[in-house]
Amino acid sequence: MTVLRQRLGESGEDLACRELGARGYAILARRYRTRYGEIDIVARDGDSVVFVEVKLKTTGEFGAAAES
């Protein structure tokens, strides 16, 4: 992964964390790693633990974000 792609991914995660926080979620972890892989964001919403995979789109070329 290039440095540029890594920075874009981090900025997407920053945006997602801000949005989740604004909606009342508590961010528990970012880029949580295990030997099986990585989860971008782990958050809490009341009694629920939420696992979030962030996908950043830089253009609308391949459809809207909800379509990805």
C-alpha positions as CSV (number, residue, x, y, z in Angstrom):
1,M,0.0,0.0,0.0
2,T,1.4,3.4,-0.9
3,V,1.7,6.2,1.6
4,L,-0.9,8.2,-0.3
5,R,-3.5,5.4,-0.1
6,Q,-2.7,4.9,3.6
7,R,-3.2,8.6,4.3
8,L,-6.5,8.6,2.3
9,G,-7.7,5.6,4.4
10,E,-6.8,7.3,7.6
11,S,-8.7,10.4,6.6
12,G,-11.7,8.3,5.7
13,E,-11.5,6.7,9.2
14,D,-11.2,10.2,10.8
15,L,-14.4,11.3,9.0
16,A,-16.2,8.1,10.0
17,C,-15.1,8.5,13.7
18,R,-16.3,12.1,13.7
19,E,-19.7,11.1,12.2
20,L,-20.1,8.2,14.6
21,G,-19.2,10.5,17.6
22,A,-21.7,13.0,16.4
23,R,-24.3,10.3,16.4
24,G,-23.5,9.3,20.0
25,Y,-21.2,6.3,19.4
26,A,-18.2,5.9,21.7
27,I,-15.1,5.0,19.7
28,L,-13.4,2.1,21.5
29,A,-10.6,1.3,19.0
30,R,-9.2,2.2,15.6
31,R,-7.3,-0.1,13.3
32,Y,-7.8,-3.0,15.7
33,R,-5.5,-5.8,14.6
34,T,-5.5,-9.5,15.2
35,R,-3.7,-12.3,13.5
36,Y,-6.8,-12.8,11.3
37,G,-7.0,-9.2,10.0
38,E,-8.0,-5.6,10.9
39,I,-11.2,-3.9,11.9
40,D,-11.1,-0.2,11.0
41,I,-13.3,1.1,13.9
42,V,-14.7,-0.6,17.0
43,A,-17.5,1.5,18.6
44,R,-20.2,1.2,21.3
45,D,-23.8,2.3,20.8
46,G,-25.6,1.8,24.1
47,D,-25.3,-1.9,24.9
48,S,-24.1,-2.8,21.4
49,V,-20.5,-3.1,20.1
50,V,-20.3,-2.1,16.5
51,F,-17.5,-3.1,14.0
52,V,-17.0,-0.7,11.2
53,E,-15.2,-1.2,7.9
54,V,-14.5,2.1,6.2
55,K,-14.4,2.5,2.4
56,L,-13.3,5.9,1.1
57,K,-14.4,6.9,-2.4
58,T,-12.6,9.7,-4.0
59,T,-14.9,9.9,-7.1
60,G,-18.4,9.0,-8.0
61,E,-17.1,7.2,-11.1
62,F,-18.4,3.8,-10.0
63,G,-21.6,4.8,-8.3
64,A,-22.7,6.2,-5.0
65,A,-21.1,5.2,-1.7
66,A,-24.2,3.2,-0.7
67,E,-23.8,1.1,-3.8
68,S,-20.3,-0.1,-2.9
